[in-house]
């Protein structure tokens, strides 16, 4: 089924929903009923009568009856004044208001409402002459269409939720009830969607973050400024270590820059003119200095590049810095980790000769591919090119060869990709990475971005083989992107069951009774010596011991609630046999103590 | 020689300096001539005649003549009006001004001038009656004394520098010349001091920082906000890793907190009232939120402690965070790394039961001792206790047992220590660490500080064995202190010849000719596998290769200028013998390739 068919189907379901509501509550007055992502809604005014989720069954039953009746969707038209009279007769004041607005000016209406909700037939810029209606059974609605042929052809649907909504989104207007449904071509798709929705609720990183104690917030510190507990900090550290190690392998070197800067730096880079009002401003009480909290790190890195002369032999110069940037997000937009004011970037910048672009992109793509495949997320990339407009800065030849090099690198890395003209930044083409999570949602994660503008603005240069000054190209790249946002995705992707190597608490020893204290020490000695080398190097085992005088059942329940991937159960028999019972999500098995290290390294 | 004798000696030398200047330039007018650290100065007005360093020899010669004359220092007194008449007669307008001021009010003068420069004899709060003078040979000076008996008893001295100085520190006044000298009881002490001074100049971390390319600054970023290059970042990283590993061994866990906070956090902690005007203020342009850049991390850490219930069994809770704080230092005070606006702390906080203080302090002292001994710095600690005043908060019993526990821990760690009453913070006793560098200078580095106040202000608690809520004690500790300041000390202590394990570039392979390319690869393979485990774990070798077509001499010179501790010189004979010539500060020796790894690990 193509997008248009799906759209018609969902829109027809909005009509069927309204028809069902009208059968059940004939006094219902209707607003608009557009198609939205994965479904549709209809705004309904039932006066003091409130629809509850308990009534969804009744409404769905009536909808199924209408569907079973296989009613035709019939289109008709009326001159605008007759349409207004129709709305009045049928006691539909919202439709009447829409039609009156439409009569005055088609465009005004279109501004605050989805155009396809209106029965307008605009003819060029001329005045509105006629409006169209669609009728199925005894229900008629002002509508531009198109619809499916009969009510039978609407696939699988489910009413999802009911919420308050002001008429036309204005809180001065009447409050209506917005009844949402989801709809797909097949029952199977619907089931998957509903299941994923349930899954998404269970996987909500705010919920899991609290259950596993990964981060906290404090009203004294402020919204969007999460504080990471020891367990959450392990996640941050291991993932950024991984990201860093992947790039250090390709010659990236760590640098360090402060979090504030004089605004002159961003004036020089051009960011101040573009984003100056989105920055946090910092004032000195001791001097007249004015600073900004840095929202990105590239201008700082240009200053390190510029701190000594560079020759063609030194190129590329590759800097890496995991550092926290600050963006002045509105408080209402802040929730959990996906939108924060303190966002830590695993940032990096390459200063390269133009002939080195492809190799550098290659390295970065290999690093991104390795990272996301090791956490079982499929990557897809978008190549964003310039279009023919004059919105871009930099030599056209440089653009063309660079775009070609990007594509070559993507193909060489066997990445699933698509290309889009006109999506490049004004300063260079880029590659955006989309990662698909365990329940099928796609998230934008890493980016690799070329920059033909900033090096020139900061007067960066290197001397070529002839001793002439040349301007390098800059490549911006973050593999995780914002660490906080990455973690929100990662927590939901894994539902908190992190891969063994990154789990904050990897192993917990659970004693069956207190006769094994010595043996537990032996086990701890083994665990202390285990250092994982894949995928992150020098990753020591994080383990604890639960030797409380509690039942094993209780100990297992607690460890499982905390999603500790490996539970080592130890009783006197294990001690005698010099083994441990290893309990993981896959089940339980006995492992000899002298095999434990190898077992854990292979997990 | 005690401090008072040394003071009298240096002050007598100030008089002898003035006497010598007067012999050479009889028109000289004198300001004041106080004792300063390690010596003295005298402010002199010679009109348009400027003393240069070239004339120091002549002045010193005259001083030695005066010394050889063994003149007595004779005290006399004059009524204040006679003293003023004396100054007028002798054409000493600065002395005249001082005496006139003194006549009006002794205290006004004392405010802007070192009191012992003045010949005042104040009798209680009564009016000035008489002033005292000291005469040696034909030179008489207004002076309170005391002095040595004769000019012979002045030890060893040297004139050090001449600098401009406004009369009474006010730039509206006449500019005088300030002639500095250094003086010690013995020639040996003076020689050591002069040598250390020369050493200190050579070791200046700003000079070495530039030579080794460790950090840079940018006027676009601002003063006191250094940017660290890859080499400087290695120093930061290895030292903070070391500091962290030393504490992680004792159960410290890393946490992460943002760099800004609502000022409410510091209002709650009490810092706002005390230091509110020393903070950088942050304003949101999107909301009305007001933030501060954090100047310390303890209040943030209390919020993580408070994020879940804690029982006596969970105590102590130990947090560790290497994070950057911001302090609004005046621009004039900023230079190099010892005073910066962005200071990174290797901070940590223990939340402990009162009975756990000693053990925790013990652990921290052991960590500090290990760290400083591994960089060859001798530690001395000061125990700062409360005195009998009521300037302190917290239970007196808690103070007494805590002070005892601090001392026990210091003794258990065999640390050189001294105790001072009245030097504690109002919220608890502390231990300050002083480290002595290679040229004998003492620097304040780490601190361990008890805090009986903040936990209560934030309502922190844990439940005791009976289920009752108790307030924990907080222990603040940073081993390096400010990483930037530590590095300034470390660079000067080592003169840039860092210990092998922390050197930014540890090894450079220098080829004698281009016949050894394959063998260099073999050597690189060996180096890639070397991972140092002491004193910092998982410390991979940082090496480079110089295979340019340049002379070996030039390659060695460059590597030595960069203070690379290990240079591996490789020629075809080495290839044949499967060895390398290892060049270090200790000399050159041949090492078999299969011994290289062990050799480096033992360095």
Interface residues (C-beta under 8 A of the other chain):
Chain A: X213 X216 X218 X219 X220 X221 X222 X225 X226 X227 X228 X229 X230 X232 X233 X234 X236 X237 X253 X254 X255 X256 X257 X258 X259 X260 X261 X262 X264 X265 X268 X277 X278 X279 X280 X281 X282 X283 X284 X285 X286 X287 X289 X291 X293 X299 X300 X303 X304 X306 X307 X308 X319 X324 X326 X328 X329 X330 X331 X341 X342 X537 X538
Chain B: X213 X216 X218 X219 X220 X221 X222 X225 X226 X227 X228 X229 X230 X232 X233 X234 X236 X237 X253 X254 X255 X256 X257 X258 X259 X260 X261 X262 X264 X265 X268 X277 X278 X279 X280 X281 X282 X283 X284 X285 X286 X287 X289 X291 X293 X299 X300 X303 X304 X306 X307 X308 X319 X324 X326 X328 X329 X330 X331 X341 X342 X537 X538
